[in-house]
Amino acid sequence: MATAIAATCEEIKQVLLEKNRAYGNSALAPLRIFSRADALEQLNVRIDDKLSRIARGREYHGDDTELDLIG
């Protein structure tokens, strides 16, 4: 069981590191080009988007929305 937990945590870590490389620190330090909402509100919007994908059963090809949401 501990091995499975460690493997899942490692997978989440890798997803977060890849997204950070791709998008920079956009979660905690967004560029605010269009939106002036604070970082917490922008995170809430992203969570809403991910939950919407799960609820509708529509994910981007190759994405794991649940894993992304956990991260």
C-alpha positions, 0 to 999 in steps of 0.5 A: 500500500505504501508503495502505491501511495508513493508512486501516485505522489511521484506521478502527481509531482511529475505532472506539477513539475511539467506544468510549471515548466510549461506555464511558469508559476502561473498558479501563484504568480499569474501574469494577469494579462486579461484578468485582475482577479487575485491568485486564489480566485484564479485557482478557483476558476481553474478548479471549476474548469477541471470539475466541469470536465469531469462532470461532463466526461470531456477531457483533453486527449492525453490528460488525466483531469483527476490527477491534474485536479489533485495536483 
